Amino acid sequence: MTVHQLNELLLICSLVLLIAVAAVRISSRSGLPSLLLYLGIGIAIGQDGIFNVRFDDARLTQVIGYAALVVILAEGGLSTKWKEIKPALPAAVMLSTVGVAVSVGITAAGAHYLVGLEWRQALIIGAVVSSTDAAAVFSVLRKVPLSPRVAGVLEAESGFNDAPVVILVIAFSTAGPIDDWYVLIGKIALELAIGAAIGLATGWLGAFGLRHVALPASGLYPIAVMAIAVVAYAAGAMAHGSGFLAVYLAAMILGNARLPHAPANRGFAEGLGWIAQIGMFVLLGLLVTPHELLKDFWPAIVVGLVLTMVARPLEVFVSLLPFRIPWQEQVLMSWAGLRGAVPIILATIPMVYGIDGSRRVFNIVFVLVVVYTLVQGPTLPWLARALGLSGSADAADLGIESAPLERLRGHLLSVSVPQESKMHGVEVAELRLPAGSAVTLVVREGKSFVPLPSTVLRRGDELLVVATDPVRDAAERRLRAVAQGGKLADWLGTSGNGRGRSG
């Protein structure tokens, strides 16, 4: 590549990113999932589009897609709150194992008997579309105010179920006879165990190191966090385990470890996640050949109906049977099994392995994802309201940035007071911070001043709180409690440890 070609490539990529960023605004107003707009950009650039760019490298698409999925899972893990996902773990694990098996079997049977696909092709499709997409779930569900249990189950499932599905797709795409079912179960269990062990160990060691090593610049912490998450993926994959499960668990530990500059860490990961999503969807749009999709449109609709109306509801019902979850929540979870780029990326695996009919499998999966995401995504808020599961938005959480003062054995807490916070109207003295902590500075409308005990806090204020090391966690809990419950937080049952009651 010459320098001139590099300049052209940088110009095209930057313009695509700018268009994609503008598309997010359109997506938020229209309710359409942004992934459809990104796919549209790729199709517009591709061989049937405006610029007639020819791209058919399935292997490169798979490699880039894997890398993008690592970043997306890392971002999802960093932003997952342990206190919300902990009660949902058993149900999420059942959905990611038993539920995947149910979904694969029913969807494959539908693809074989209703569409006429061979059993190998049908099993590949059944496995590919049984994985809910982490990017789609993280982006759509966090806009819908659901109960912590429902949101926790769906988010954890989308983070966990990629691992067994990848193993199944590769097993079905390998030349030769397919392994017996008990062999497949053994391989899945072993790879999940290896991935989980490496992910947990990497996350714990990484968090321990970042808490005890003071880096010279705050901007190095986000880089280190993402590097640790990627190490977990690579180590898990090289040890013949599930790298996807490893990166998600490692990132979840890092995200809940109260690391220095935690909001900056999440912000950096979120930015990388957006870039990964945009690049992945645009590349998938380039790979598809639109005029070939027409002949596979109705088969994709039929398979999608089997998946959405039969396989997914039965998957949810069977998996959640031991947990006595209300039928309304099961209905919502059934409809919220969003598919996105992950199934399309997994559909490139049989293309790389040279399986007969793999191009048709890819086209069916592509149409299915586009059509049913277009239907399910915008209707989720309506269904949540109809089922009475659309919870009220809680008081906005505080963005607390922590910077360690190593030699002084203290911390600086930078606290922003959101518009919805009940800290508005509270005097500094009424915060009742623990001994060893104090509000030392307030920034209001661009001006900073040292507050008095009688200073009344307002929306939009930024506070600088100094806390000694022993009371750092207690000070943060108290600040969060006041933000949720106001000055009477203790009497209203808001402790800062959970959601509490916002009175």
C-alpha positions in Angstrom: 0.0 0.0 0.0 1.3 3.4 -1.0 1.0 6.6 1.1 -1.5 7.9 -1.4 -3.6 4.8 -1.0 -3.3 5.1 2.8 -4.6 8.6 2.6 -7.6 7.5 0.5 -8.4 4.7 2.9 -8.2 7.0 5.9 -10.5 9.5 4.2 -13.1 6.8 3.4 -13.0 5.2 6.8 -13.3 8.6 8.6 -16.3 9.5 6.4 -17.9 6.2 7.1 -17.5 6.7 10.8 -19.0 10.2 10.7 -22.0 8.9 8.7 -22.4 6.0 11.2 -22.2 8.4 14.2 -25.0 10.5 12.5 -26.9 7.3 12.0 -27.0 6.7 15.7 -29.0 10.0 16.1 -31.4 8.8 13.4 -31.7 5.4 15.1 -32.5 7.0 18.5 -35.3 9.1 17.0 -36.8 6.4 14.9 -36.4 3.5 17.2 -34.6 1.4 14.6 -31.6 -0.6 15.8 -28.5 1.1 14.7 -27.0 -2.2 13.4 -29.5 -2.0 10.4 -28.3 1.4 9.5 -24.6 0.2 9.6 -25.5 -2.8 7.5 -27.2 -0.4 5.0 -24.0 1.7 4.8 -22.0 -1.5 3.9 -24.6 -2.6 1.3 -24.6 1.0 -0.2 -20.8 0.8 -0.6 -20.8 -2.8 -1.8 -21.0 -4.3 -5.3 -24.7 -3.7 -5.7 -24.4 -0.2 -4.2 -23.2 3.3 -5.2 -19.5 2.7 -5.1 -19.5 -0.9 -6.5 -16.8 -2.1 -4.1 -16.3 -5.9 -4.5 -15.5 -7.7 -1.3 -15.9 -11.5 -0.8 -13.3 -12.5 1.8 -15.2 -14.5 4.3 -12.1 -15.5 6.2 -11.0 -11.8 6.8 -14.6 -11.0 7.8 -14.5 -13.8 10.3 -11.2 -12.7 11.8 -12.3 -9.0 12.1 -15.7 -10.1 13.4 -14.0 -12.1 16.2 -11.8 -9.1 17.1 -14.8 -6.8 17.2 -16.8 -9.3 19.3 -14.0 -9.4 21.8 -14.2 -5.6 22.2 -18.0 -5.6 22.4 -18.0 -8.3 25.1 -15.3 -6.5 27.1 -17.4 -3.3 27.0 -20.5 -5.2 28.0 -18.7 -6.8 30.9 -17.2 -3.6 32.2 -20.6 -1.9 32.3 -22.4 -4.9 33.9 -23.2 -4.4 37.6 -22.5 -7.4 39.7 -25.2 -6.6 42.2 -27.8 -6.7 39.4 -26.5 -9.7 37.5 -25.7 -12.0 40.5 -29.3 -13.1 41.1 -29.7 -13.7 37.4 -26.7 -16.0 36.9 -28.4 -19.4 37.4 -31.1 -18.5 34.9 -28.6 -17.0 32.4 -26.5 -20.2 32.6 -29.5 -22.4 31.9 -30.5 -20.2 28.9 -26.9 -20.4 27.6 -26.6 -24.2 27.8 -29.9 -26.1 28.0 -31.7 -23.2 26.2 -29.3 -23.2 23.4 -29.7 -27.0 22.9 -33.5 -26.6 22.7 -33.3 -23.8 20.3 -30.8 -25.5 18.0 -32.9 -28.7 17.8 -36.2 -27.0 17.1 -34.8 -24.5 14.6 -32.8 -27.1 12.8 -35.9 -29.3 12.5 -37.9 -26.4 11.1 -35.1 -25.6 8.6 -35.0 -29.3 7.5 -38.6 -30.2 7.2 -40.2 -26.8 6.2 -37.4 -25.3 4.0 -35.8 -28.5 2.8 -32.2 -27.9 3.9 -29.9 -30.9 4.4 -29.4 -31.8 8.1 -25.9 -30.4 8.3 -27.0 -27.1 6.8 -30.1 -27.1 9.1 -28.0 -27.8 12.2 -25.6 -25.0 11.3 -28.4 -22.5 10.9 -30.0 -23.7 14.1 -26.7 -23.2 16.0 -25.9 -19.9 14.4 -29.2 -18.1 15.1 -29.4 -19.5 18.7 -26.9 -17.0 19.9 -28.4 -13.7 21.1 -26.2 -10.8 20.1 -24.4 -8.9 22.9 -24.2 -5.6 20.9 -27.9 -5.6 20.1 -28.9 -6.6 23.7 -26.6 -4.1 25.4 -27.6 -1.2 23.1 -31.4 -1.9 23.0 -32.2 -3.2 26.5 -30.4 -0.4 28.3 -32.8 2.1 26.7 -35.8 0.1 28.1 -36.4 0.6 31.9 -36.8 -3.1 32.8 -36.6 -4.8 36.2 -33.1 -5.7 37.3 -33.9 -9.4 37.1 -35.1 -9.3 33.5 -32.3 -7.1 32.3 -29.7 -9.1 34.2 -30.8 -12.4 32.8 -30.9 -11.1 29.2 -27.5 -9.3 29.5 -25.8 -12.3 31.1 -27.3 -14.7 28.6 -26.0 -12.6 25.7 -22.5 -12.6 27.2 -22.5 -16.3 28.0 -24.2 -18.0 25.0 -21.7 -17.1 22.4 -19.2 -19.6 23.8 -21.3 -22.8 23.4 -22.7 -21.7 20.0 -19.2 -21.1 18.5 -18.2 -24.6 19.6 -21.4 -26.1 18.0 -21.0 -24.2 14.7 -17.4 -25.3 14.3 -18.3 -28.9 15.1 -21.1 -28.9 12.5 -18.9 -27.2 9.9 -15.9 -29.6 10.2 -15.4 -32.1 7.4 -16.4 -35.6 8.3 -19.2 -37.0 10.5 -20.5 -34.9 13.4 -19.6 -36.0 16.9 -22.1 -37.8 19.0 -24.2 -35.6 21.3 -22.4 -36.6 24.5 -19.0 -35.9 22.9 -20.2 -32.4 22.0 -21.5 -31.8 25.5 -18.2 -32.9 26.9 -16.3 -30.5 24.6 -18.6 -27.6 25.5 -18.3 -28.2 29.2 -14.5 -28.5 29.1 -14.0 -25.3 27.0 -16.4 -23.4 29.2 -14.7 -24.5 32.3 -11.2 -23.5 30.9 -12.5 -20.2 29.7 -14.3 -19.4 33.0 -11.2 -20.3 35.0 -8.8 -18.1 32.9 -11.3 -15.2 32.7 -11.8 -15.1 36.5 -8.1 -15.5 37.2 -7.1 -12.8 34.7 -9.7 -10.4 35.9 -8.8 -10.8 39.5 -5.1 -10.5 38.9 -5.6 -7.5 36.7 -7.8 -5.7 39.2 -5.3 -6.4 42.0 -2.5 -5.0 40.0 -4.3 -1.9 38.9 -5.4 -1.1 42.5 -1.8 -1.4 43.8 0.2 0.1 41.0 -0.1 3.9 40.5 0.3 4.6 36.8 1.9 8.0 35.9 -1.1 9.1 33.7 -4.8 8.6 34.1 -5.1 7.8 30.4 -3.1 4.7 30.9 -5.8 3.0 33.1 -8.4 2.5 30.3 -5.7 1.1 28.0 -4.5 -1.3 30.7 -8.1 -2.4 31.4 -8.8 -3.3 27.8 -5.4 -4.9 27.4 -6.2 -7.2 30.4 -9.6 -8.1 28.9 -8.0 -9.0 25.6 -5.3 -11.1 27.4 -8.1 -13.1 28.9 -9.6 -13.8 25.5 -6.3 -14.8 23.9 -5.2 -16.9 26.9 -8.5 -18.7 27.0 -8.5 -19.4 23.2 -4.9 -20.6 23.2 -5.6 -22.9 26.1 -8.4 -24.5 24.0 -11.0 -22.9 26.2 -13.8 -20.4 25.4 -12.0 -17.0 24.9 -15.4 -15.2 24.6 -16.5 -16.4 28.0 -13.0 -15.5 29.4 -13.1 -11.9 28.1 -16.6 -11.3 29.4 -15.9 -12.6 32.9 -12.6 -10.8 33.2 -14.2 -7.5 32.1 -17.0 -8.0 34.5 -14.6 -8.4 37.4 -12.6 -5.3 36.3 -15.8 -3.3 36.0 -16.9 -4.1 39.5 -13.5 -3.8 41.2 -13.7 0.0 42.0 -10.6 0.7 39.9 -9.1 4.2 39.7 -10.8 6.3 36.9 -13.6 3.8 36.5 -15.9 6.1 34.5 -13.0 6.9 32.1 -12.4 3.1 31.7 -16.0 2.5 30.8 -16.1 5.5 28.5 -13.0 4.4 26.6 -14.4 0.9 26.3 -17.7 2.2 25.1 -16.0 4.3 22.4 -14.0 1.2 21.2 -17.3 -0.8 21.3 -19.0 1.7 19.0 -16.0 1.5 16.5 -16.1 -2.3 16.7 -19.8 -2.4 16.0 -19.6 0.1 13.1 -16.7 -1.6 11.5 -18.2 -5.1 11.9 -21.6 -4.2 10.5 -20.3 -2.2 7.6 -17.9 -5.1 6.7 -20.8 -7.6 6.8 -22.8 -5.3 4.6 -20.0 -5.3 2.1 -19.8 -9.1 2.2 -23.4 -9.7 1.3 -24.6 -9.7 -2.3 -28.1 -8.1 -2.2 -29.4 -9.5 -5.5 -28.8 -13.1 -4.2 -30.9 -12.5 -1.1 -34.3 -12.5 -2.9 -34.4 -16.2 -3.6 -33.6 -16.9 0.1 -36.1 -14.3 1.5 -39.0 -16.6 2.2 -36.9 -19.5 3.6 -35.4 -17.0 6.0 -38.8 -15.8 7.0 -40.0 -19.3 7.7 -36.9 -20.2 9.7 -37.2 -16.9 11.6 -40.9 -17.7 12.5 -39.9 -21.1 13.8 -37.1 -19.5 15.9 -39.1 -16.5 17.2 -42.5 -18.1 17.8 -41.6 -21.7 18.7 -37.9 -22.3 19.5 -37.2 -19.2 21.6 -40.4 -19.4 23.8 -39.8 -23.1 24.4 -36.1 -22.4 25.2 -37.1 -19.8 27.8 -39.9 -21.9 29.3 -37.7 -25.1 29.6 -34.7 -23.2 30.9 -36.5 -21.1 33.5 -38.8 -23.8 34.7 -36.9 -24.3 38.0 -36.9 -20.6 38.8 -40.7 -19.9 39.0 -40.4 -16.7 36.9 -43.7 -15.0 36.1 -45.1 -15.7 32.6 -45.1 -12.0 31.8 -41.3 -11.9 32.2 -40.9 -15.1 30.2 -42.9 -13.6 27.4 -40.7 -10.5 27.3 -37.5 -12.6 27.5 -38.8 -14.7 24.6 -39.3 -11.6 22.4 -36.1 -10.0 23.6 -33.8 -12.7 22.2 -32.3 -10.2 19.8 -30.0 -11.3 17.0 -27.4 -9.1 15.4 -23.9 -9.3 13.9 -22.9 -12.4 15.9 -25.1 -14.8 14.0 -23.9 -13.3 10.7 -20.3 -13.6 11.7 -20.8 -17.2 12.8 -22.4 -17.9 9.4 -19.0 -17.2 7.8 -17.5 -20.2 9.6 -19.0 -22.8 7.2 -18.0 -20.6 4.3 -14.4 -20.7 5.5 -14.6 -24.5 6.0 -16.0 -24.9 2.4 -19.3 -26.6 3.5 -21.7 -27.2 0.6 -24.5 -24.7 0.5 -22.7 -22.4 3.0 -23.4 -19.3 0.9 -27.1 -20.0 1.1 -26.8 -20.5 4.8 -25.2 -17.1 5.1 -27.9 -15.4 3.0 -30.7 -17.0 5.0 -29.1 -15.9 8.3 -28.5 -12.4 7.0 -32.1 -11.9 5.9 -33.4 -13.4 9.1 -31.3 -11.1 11.3 -32.3 -8.0 9.4 -36.0 -8.7 9.2 -36.6 -9.9 12.8 -34.3 -7.2 14.3 -36.4 -4.7 12.5 -39.5 -6.2 14.0 -38.4 -7.0 17.5 -36.2 -4.1 18.4 -38.7 -1.2 18.0 -41.6 -3.2 19.6 -39.7 -4.2 22.8 -40.7 -1.0 24.7 -44.3 -1.4 23.7 -44.4 -5.0 24.8 -42.7 -4.2 28.1 -45.4 -1.6 28.8 -48.2 -4.0 27.7 -47.0 -6.6 30.1 -46.6 -4.1 32.9 -42.8 -4.7 33.1 -41.6 -1.2 32.0 -40.3 0.0 35.3 -39.9 3.7 36.2 -36.5 5.1 35.7 -34.6 5.4 39.0 -32.7 8.5 40.1 -29.7 8.8 37.9 -26.6 7.3 39.3 -23.7 9.4 40.2 -20.6 9.5 38.1 -17.8 9.2 40.6 -14.2 9.4 39.4 -11.6 8.2 41.8 -7.9 9.1 41.8 -5.7 7.5 44.4 -3.3 9.6 46.5 -0.7 6.9 47.2 1.6 8.8 49.6 -1.3 10.4 51.5 -3.3 7.2 51.7 -6.3 9.0 50.5 -8.6 9.4 47.5 -10.1 12.3 45.5 -13.7 11.7 44.5 -15.0 13.8 41.6 -18.8 13.7 41.9 -21.2 15.1 39.3 -24.8 15.9 40.4 -27.2 14.8 37.6 -30.4 16.6 36.8 -32.6 13.8 38.3 -30.5 13.5 41.5 -32.1 14.0 44.9 -28.9 15.6 46.0 -30.4 18.8 44.6 -31.4 21.0 47.6 -29.3 19.2 50.1 -26.9 21.2 52.3 -23.3 20.0 52.5 -23.6 19.3 56.2 -26.7 17.2 55.5 -24.6 14.8 53.4 -23.4 13.5 56.8 -20.2 12.1 55.2 -18.2 9.7 57.5 -15.4 11.1 59.6 -12.2 11.3 57.5 -14.0 12.7 54.4 -15.2 16.1 53.4 -16.4 18.2 50.4 -13.5 20.5 49.6 -14.6 22.2 46.4 -17.7 22.9 44.4 -17.7 23.8 40.7 -21.0 25.6 39.7 -21.6 27.2 36.3 -17.9 27.3 35.5 -16.9 28.9 38.8 -15.3 27.0 41.7 -15.6 27.8 45.5 -14.9 26.2 48.8 -18.3 25.3 50.3 -19.6 26.1 53.8 -21.6 23.5 55.8 -24.7 25.5 54.9 -24.0 25.5 51.1 -27.0 24.1 49.2 -26.1 21.8 46.4 -27.7 22.2 43.0 -28.3 20.2 39.8 -25.2 20.3 37.6 -22.8 20.9 40.5 -19.4 19.1 40.5 -18.0 18.2 43.9 -14.5 17.4 44.9 -14.6 15.1 47.9 -11.4 14.1 49.8 -11.6 10.8 51.7 -9.0 8.8 53.6 -8.4 5.3 52.5 -10.4 3.5 55.3 -13.6 5.5 54.7 -13.4 5.8 50.9 -16.1 3.1 50.2 -18.3 4.4 53.0 -18.1 8.0 51.6 -19.1 6.8 48.2 -22.0 4.7 49.5 -23.3 7.7 51.4 -23.1 10.0 48.4 -25.0 7.5 46.3 -27.6 7.0 49.1 -28.3 10.8 49.2 -28.4 11.0 45.4 -31.2 8.3 45.4 -33.1 9.2 48.6 -32.2 12.8 49.4 -31.3 14.0 52.9 -33.7 11.4 54.5 -32.0 8.5 52.7 -31.5 6.5 56.0 -35.1 6.7 56.9 -36.3 5.9 53.3 -34.3 2.7 53.2 -31.8 3.9 50.6 -28.3 2.8 51.6 -26.4 3.3 48.4 -25.7 -0.5 48.1 -28.8 -1.2 46.0 -31.6 0.4 44.3 -33.4 1.2 47.4 -36.6 3.3 47.4 -36.4 6.7 45.9 -39.2 8.0 48.0 
